[in-house]
Amino acid sequence: MARSCLAAAARVARWADAALGPGRDGATADGKATLSDATAERAARALGLTSAQVRADWDTARLAGLIEVHGDTARPGWRLRAWDRDDSAVLRGWVALCDAWSLAHPEPEEYEPAAVAEVVTAMPQVLSFLQLSAGPVPVPQLLDLLQQRVTELRTERCEIDYVPQPDEAPEPPENRPGTGPGLQRPRPALAEPAADAPLEPLLDWALRALASVGALTYGDGQATLTPLGSWAVWVKLEQICVAAQSPAGNIEQSAEDMLRGCAQLRPNAARAEYRAWLAARPVGSAVTELIGAARGEDALLRGLAFEALRVVGAPAEPEVRTVLDEPALRPYALLWLAEHDGADPEDAHAVLTRQEATWLWVDTAAAVADHGEAPLLVRHLESAVQPTVPALLTEVRAVGHPRTVQVLVALAAAHPDPALAKAVRRAAFQVHTGG
């Protein structure tokens, strides 16, 4: 059902990938991957559609994440690339479209913006009621529920008119603080209530918009959730439940603070915390924030950030690919992509070059030196790809990691073998002096 709803959008997205992608001769005349009149007409001719249909399908494709516009090029989103092999990608795309129902079917200009915002905020409760009803619900009943919810929203904002009580006598102007002859004390400005805005046409617009994206059917004075709409409501409720079960209470923290809070947790508990943190925010901004934390100086947070990105899964793939050119993140990104493509975590290191593996070894050792115990740093020697310690030291000195000296000094201080510790200290000195 989700594929059927998005099929036309996927068709336009594939055309845009072929015609507007980088290196294509079919770029628009203005050099931008946007649907100018000429581009829309060209797409309409190629696909046998009208320009209006192309524009509508283009908008749907962007809202569903099937196509992404970056600067002057259009490229397929991860959901389009996974379209033929991953049903969950199609479902995620439809959920994204459903979340953006008010953008997919904009409200008429004559509606008051404040009232529209109230209705958009209130509709999740209306949808939950439709799901609980498990069948058609008369529009008057939905209108009553909407009015109750909007009233609650206005009460929460204290949108009430100030009316003096009968026992309140007006205070003489000369006795009021900050007033005097010809000077009036300003009264606090209250938000203008939208109580006069009729909700019937707004509810009609919202139901038609949700019907346009396939979340419900609407007609004959009643509305019914589609199976897709019921599933979307269930997904949102599940996300709320997951977010409420944060074991360490880091939901409202930044990505960096959340990762620091997970540093001492066992792997399963940390993954539960990642899921709760991710459920509380849009996936796109969450991935961007995690990548930002990985770019910091703390090597431990770098590793934890990519563990959290493993919990994100496929939606993180485009962002992960963008960091392949960053030396500090490239080994982590290559391992993430290999595991995402189905490689066994035990074998994923095969995708790294010897230099990349050595860089990752130093980076992990830096995390252990900063946050772990000395025996753990000594055991970390066993994970090196080099067969001998002298070979490891030679390649570590050559890899150019900014924390090389500190790692070698910490390893020399922790290792119980005096001869090996001496060799490691010598290597640290040589790196320090540029030898």
C-alpha positions, 0 to 999 in steps of 0.5 A: 500500500505504501508503494502504491501511494509513493509510486508516482513520486518514485517515478519522478524521483528516478527521472530527476536522478537521471536528468538532473544529477551531477554530470548529466547533460539534462540540467536545468537552464539555470543550473539548479536542480529545481523544477522550473517551468522548463524542467517541469514541462520536460519531465511531463513530456518524458513521463507522459504527465501534465506539468501540474502532476509532475510538480505534485509528484516532485513535492511528494518525492521530496517530502518522502525523502525519495529525492534530495536537492543539494546545491545545483544537483538532485540526487536520490535519497537512501529510500529510493536506492533501497526501494526495490530491496527494503520494504521498511525504507518504503514505509519510512518514506510514507511515514515522512510524507504522512508527518508532513501532511500539512505541507503536502496539502497546504491550507487555503490562504484565507485561514488564520495561521494561528488557528491552522497551527492549533489544528495541526498540533491537535490532529495527532489526538484526533488520529489516535481516536480514529485508531481506537475506534477501529472504524468510521467515525462521524465528522461531528464527533471528530469536530467535538474532539478537535474543539476540546483539544484546541481549548486545552491548547489555549488554556495551556497558553493562558489565552484568556481575556482579563476581566476585572472582578466585581470586588476590584475597585479601579486604582486611582492613576496617581497611586499606581506605580510608575504612573502619573499625570499623563502617564499610563502604566502599560498593561501586559499584552495577552496573546489574541485568542483565536476562539472566533476562528471556525474549526469546521472548515479547518477540520475539513481541510485537515481530513482532506490533507490526510486523505491525500497522503493515504492516511485515511478515507474521508467522505459521506460525513465520516472518516476512517483510518486506512491500514497505513494510517493505523500503522503510522499512529502505532509507530508514533505511540511506540516511539513515545513509549521508547522515549519514555523508557530512557534508562539513564535519563539522557533524552534531553541532552545533546548528542555529546552529553548523551554519549558521555552518559552512555560511556559507562553503560553495558552495550545493551543498556547503551543501545537502549539509551541510543534508541530512546534518544533517537526516538525523541528527535527527527532522524535527520537532525539526530544523525547530523548531531551524532556526526558532529560529536564524532568530529570532536577531539574525544576518541571515545565519543567518536566510537560511541557516535558510530555505535549510535549510528548503527542503531539508526541504520539505513537513514544514516547512510547518506551522512556517513558517506559524506565523511569518507574524505575525513581521515579521522572518521573514514575508518569508522565510516568504512566499518559502518558501511560494511556492516550496513551492507551485510558484512559480519562485524568480525570480518568488516575490518577487511575493508580497511587499508593497513594505514586506516587500520593503524589509524583506528588502532591509535584512535581506539588506544587514545580512547582507552588511555583517556577513559580506561584502565592500564591493563585494558590498554596493554590488551589493546596491543593484541588487536593490532594488525601488525604481527610484531610490536616493532612493526606496529611501532614503525607503522604507528609512527608513520600514520600521523595520528595527532595522539600518537605520542600520548598513546605511546607514552601511556602504553609504555607506562602501563606495560609490565615488560621493561624491554618493550616499555623502553622500545615504546618510549623510544618510539614516542620520543622519536615521534615527538622530536620528528625522528 
